[in-house]
Amino acid sequence: MNDKANPPKKRDGERKDRLAEALRANLQKRKAQARSRRDGNPDDRPEGWPTAGKMHKD
């Protein structure tokens, strides 16, 4: 058997840690967006991007 068939378990843990951190960051961002919408403050959008209320359907 060769060693390349079974990757080291250490890398698996690092990947899970990275994914968990990304998930936490995404959750915090979404919570902040929800709070700002609830309070009536606009999201941090680049200048010139329309808000959902100003979009027009064709």
N, C-alpha and C positions, 0 to 999 in steps of 0.2 A: 504494500500500500504506500501511496505517496502522501506527503504532508500537505500538499496543496488541496486535496479533496475536502479537508476539514479546516475551515478558517479558524483562527484563534478566537476564543470566546470573549477576550478582552474587547475586541472591536465591536462585538454585538452590544456590550454594555455601553460603550461610547456612543453608538448610534442611538440607543434608547434614551440616553441622557440628552443628546442634541434634540431629538424629537420632542421630549418632554419639555425642554426649555422653549422650543419654538411654539408648542401648544400653549404654554403659560403666557408667552408674549402676545400671541394672537388673542387669547381670551381677555387679557388686560386691555388690548386695543379695542376690541369689540364692546367691552363694558364701558370704556370711556366714550365711544361713539354713541352708545345708547343713552348715557347720562347727558351728553351734550344735546342730543335730539330732544330728550325729555324736558330739559331746561330751556329749550328754544334757541340755543346757541348753534350757529352753523358749524359744520365739520371743518376740519383743516383741509380745505381744498385749494389746489393751485388756482391762481387768478384766472378768471374766464371760464371755469367749469360751472355748468349749470347745477342748481340744486334740483332735487326731485320734483319740487312743486312748480318749477318753471319750465320743465321739459314739455315739448309738444309732440303729439302723435300725428303721424301723417295719414 
